[in-house]
């Protein structure tokens, strides 16, 4: 929560080790024992919470599931604690009675090692698709980097070992400047969501520049922003707001469709929605 720098490090295409670290609020020592217990970290208290989620997880199942098929460890420190604490898990259960104190910065690091070590058939099946799996990881990081650029949140995704390299890095430049502007605006206005025309323009530029950084600088002159909103009938709470960027027809003509779709800040893959959008865009292109 409240992280502005999120880093993903991959070894062995993700099967040897995955390390995800952030500079967020951290996990209190007393909560570490529950981190890998199913549903114990759920962010949901009612159906209405789906509308206001501010974190990536919400059901409290991911760490529990991962701990069943890997060697999981979490290192974390809150700003109220002078030291950090670490705890390892196996089959959803801590491997030691108490978290161990350690020196570290405020934030959290989750390490997943030997993924599917206890499922040899799964390991064998995935061995031939390791490059594909790593590409999927990069794609997810890229997508969230686009979404959160306007909030000043930077992402890094790097690969260690054979053919090491950094495939995503949006932590500097305009994303960093946007984060500083948001922090200044919040200090001045004492609001969670500062309303400032110059800031909104900077946020829009940040999103556009990250898209171009990740998908090609030739997009810079071809991206067009759009905004659509719909309100239900009187007495109906239903509403819809859709914002984003599309490339111009002249650019898209010879390119494969690359759709990044978020619904309520959640990454969504839907063939049905993609086909409908392609149909609408096709009609739009013909009429230009």
C-alpha positions in Angstrom: 0.0 0.0 0.0 1.1 3.6 -0.9 4.2 2.2 -2.8 5.7 4.5 -5.4 8.5 2.2 -6.5 7.8 -1.5 -7.4 10.5 -3.8 -8.6 10.3 -7.3 -9.9 13.4 -9.4 -10.3 13.3 -12.8 -12.1 15.8 -15.7 -12.1 15.4 -18.8 -14.1 12.4 -17.4 -16.0 10.6 -17.2 -12.7 10.9 -20.8 -11.6 14.2 -20.4 -9.7 13.3 -17.1 -8.0 10.9 -14.2 -8.1 11.6 -11.2 -5.9 9.1 -8.4 -5.7 9.9 -5.3 -3.6 8.3 -2.0 -2.9 8.7 1.1 -0.8 5.2 1.0 0.6 3.8 1.1 4.2 5.2 -2.3 5.1 3.6 -5.1 7.1 3.5 -4.9 10.9 5.3 -7.7 12.7 2.1 -8.9 14.3 0.5 -9.4 10.8 3.4 -11.4 9.2 2.2 -14.7 10.6 -1.2 -14.3 8.8 0.3 -13.1 5.4 0.1 -16.6 3.9 -3.1 -17.7 5.6 -6.0 -18.0 3.1 -8.4 -15.0 3.1 -6.7 -13.6 6.2 -5.4 -10.6 4.3 -8.6 -9.9 2.3 -9.3 -6.3 1.7 -13.0 -6.9 1.2 -15.5 -6.2 4.0 -18.6 -5.7 1.8 -19.5 -5.7 -1.9 -19.2 -1.9 -2.0 -15.5 -2.3 -1.3 -14.9 -3.4 -4.9 -15.5 0.3 -5.9 -12.8 1.7 -3.7 -9.9 -0.8 -3.7 -6.5 0.9 -3.7 -4.3 -2.2 -3.7 -3.4 -4.9 -6.1 -4.8 -7.8 -4.1 -8.2 -8.0 -2.6 -9.2 -11.7 -1.8 -6.2 -12.6 0.4 -5.4 -15.8 -1.6 -2.3 -15.1 -3.7 0.4 -15.5 -1.0 -1.5 -18.5 0.5 -1.6 -20.3 -2.9 2.0 -19.4 -3.7 3.2 -20.8 -0.4 1.7 -24.2 -1.2 3.9 -24.6 -4.3 7.1 -22.8 -3.4 9.5 -21.6 -0.7 8.1 -18.2 0.3 9.6 -15.6 2.5 8.6 -12.0 3.3 10.8 -9.2 4.6 9.0 -6.0 5.7 9.3 -2.9 7.8 6.8 -0.2 8.7 7.8 3.4 9.4 6.8 3.0 13.0 9.4 0.2 13.5 13.2 0.8 13.9 13.9 -2.6 12.3 12.3 -4.9 9.8 11.2 -8.5 10.3 11.3 -11.6 8.1 9.3 -14.8 8.1 9.4 -17.9 5.8 6.4 -20.0 4.9 5.7 -23.5 3.7 2.2 -24.9 2.9 0.7 -21.6 4.2 2.3 -22.0 7.6 5.3 -20.0 9.1 8.4 -22.1 9.4 9.5 -20.4 12.6 7.5 -19.4 15.7 8.3 -15.7 15.5 9.4 -13.3 12.8 13.2 -12.6 12.8 14.4 -9.0 13.1 16.5 -7.6 10.3 17.9 -4.4 9.0 16.1 -3.0 6.0 14.3 0.1 4.5 10.6 0.8 5.0 8.6 -1.4 2.6 8.2 -5.0 1.7 10.1 -7.7 -0.2 8.4 -11.0 -1.2 10.7 -13.8 -2.4 9.4 -16.9 -4.1 11.9 -19.7 -4.7 11.8 -23.1 -6.3 8.3 -22.6 -7.8 6.5 -25.9 -8.2 9.3 -27.8 -6.5 6.7 -30.2 -5.1 5.0 -30.7 -8.4 7.6 -32.3 -10.7 5.1 -32.9 -13.5 4.2 -29.2 -13.6 7.9 -28.3 -13.6 8.5 -30.6 -16.5 5.6 -29.3 -18.5 6.6 -25.7 -18.0 10.3 -26.2 -18.8 9.7 -25.9 -22.5 7.7 -22.6 -22.1 10.1 -20.7 -19.8 10.6 -17.8 -22.2 6.9 -17.5 -22.8 6.3 -17.3 -19.0 8.9 -14.6 -18.5 7.3 -12.6 -21.4 4.0 -12.8 -19.6 5.5 -11.4 -16.5 7.0 -8.5 -18.4 3.7 -7.8 -20.1 1.8 -7.6 -16.8 4.5 -5.2 -15.3 4.3 -3.1 -18.5 0.5 -2.9 -18.3 0.5 -1.7 -14.7 3.3 0.7 -15.4 1.0 2.4 -18.0 -2.0 2.5 -15.6 -0.1 3.9 -12.6 2.2 6.4 -14.5 -0.3 9.1 -13.8 -0.1 8.4 -10.1 3.7 8.7 -10.1 4.3 5.0 -9.5 7.3 3.6 -11.2 8.0 -0.1 -12.1 11.1 -2.1 -12.8 11.2 -5.6 -14.2 14.6 -7.2 -14.6 16.0 -10.6 -15.4 19.1 -12.1 -13.7 21.3 -14.9 -14.8 21.5 -15.9 -18.5 20.7 -13.0 -20.8 20.3 -10.7 -17.9 18.8 -7.3 -18.5 16.2 -4.7 -17.5 13.1 -4.9 -19.6 11.0 -2.3 -17.9 12.0 0.8 -16.0 9.6 3.7 -15.5 10.9 5.0 -12.2 12.6 8.1 -13.4 11.8 11.0 -15.8 8.3 12.2 -16.0 6.9 9.6 -13.7 9.2 10.8 -10.9 8.2 14.4 -11.7 4.6 13.5 -11.5 5.0 11.8 -8.1 6.7 14.9 -6.7 3.9 17.1 -8.1 1.2 14.9 -6.5 3.0 15.0 -3.2 3.3 18.8 -3.3 -0.3 19.2 -4.2 -1.4 16.9 -1.4 0.7 18.9 1.1 -0.9 22.2 -0.1 -4.5 20.9 -0.4 -4.4 18.3 2.4 -6.6 16.1 0.0 -6.2 12.6 -1.2 -7.0 13.6 -4.8 -5.8 17.1 -5.5 -7.7 18.9 -8.3 -5.3 21.0 -10.3 -5.3 21.6 -14.1 -1.5 21.7 -14.4 -1.2 18.5 -12.5 -3.8 16.7 -14.6 -1.9 17.8 -17.7 1.3 16.4 -16.3 -0.4 13.1 -15.3 -1.8 12.7 -18.9 1.7 13.4 -20.3 3.2 10.8 -17.9 0.8 8.1 -19.2 1.5 9.0 -22.8 5.2 9.0 -22.4 5.3 5.6 -20.6 3.2 4.1 -23.4 5.7 5.4 -25.9 8.6 4.2 -23.8 7.3 0.7 -23.6 5.7 0.3 -27.0 7.7 2.5 -29.3 8.6 6.1 -29.7 6.9 6.3 -33.1 3.6 6.2 -31.1 4.2 9.7 -29.7 2.6 11.6 -32.6 0.0 8.9 -33.2 -1.8 8.6 -29.8 -5.1 10.2 -29.3 -6.8 10.5 -25.9 -10.5 9.9 -25.4 -13.0 10.1 -22.6 -16.6 8.8 -22.5 -19.1 8.9 -19.6 -22.6 7.6 -19.1 -25.0 8.1 -16.3 -28.1 5.9 -15.6 -31.6 7.2 -15.3 -32.7 9.2 -12.3 -32.7 7.1 -9.2 -30.3 4.6 -10.8 -26.8 4.5 -9.3 -25.3 2.9 -12.5 -22.6 5.0 -14.2 -19.7 4.5 -16.5 -16.6 6.5 -17.3 -14.1 5.3 -19.9 -10.8 7.0 -20.6 -7.7 6.0 -22.5 -5.6 6.3 -25.6 -5.9 4.9 -29.1 -3.5 5.1 -32.0 -4.5 6.9 -35.1 -5.8 4.7 -38.1 -2.7 5.6 -40.1 -0.5 4.0 -37.5 -2.7 1.0 -36.6 -3.3 -0.2 -40.1 -0.3 -2.5 -40.3 0.0 -3.3 -36.6 -1.3 -6.1 -34.5 -4.0 -5.0 -32.0 -2.5 -4.4 -28.6 -5.2 -3.8 -26.0 -4.5 -2.9 -22.4 -7.8 -3.0 -20.5 -8.5 -2.1 -16.9 -11.9 -2.2 -15.2 -12.0 -0.4 -11.8 -8.2 -0.4 -11.8 -8.0 -4.1 -12.4 -6.2 -5.7 -15.4 -8.8 -7.6 -17.5 -8.4 -9.9 -20.4 -11.6 -10.4 -22.4 -11.8 -11.7 -26.0 -15.4 -10.6 -26.2 -14.6 -7.0 -25.2 -11.6 -6.9 -27.5 -13.6 -8.1 -30.5 -16.2 -5.4 -29.9 -13.6 -2.7 -29.5 -11.9 -3.9 -32.7 -15.2 -3.7 -34.6 -15.9 -0.1 -33.3 -12.3 0.9 -34.1 -12.6 -0.6 -37.6 -15.7 1.5 -38.3 -13.9 4.5 -36.9 -10.9 3.9 -39.2 -13.0 3.5 -42.3 -14.8 6.8 -41.7 -11.5 8.8 -41.3 
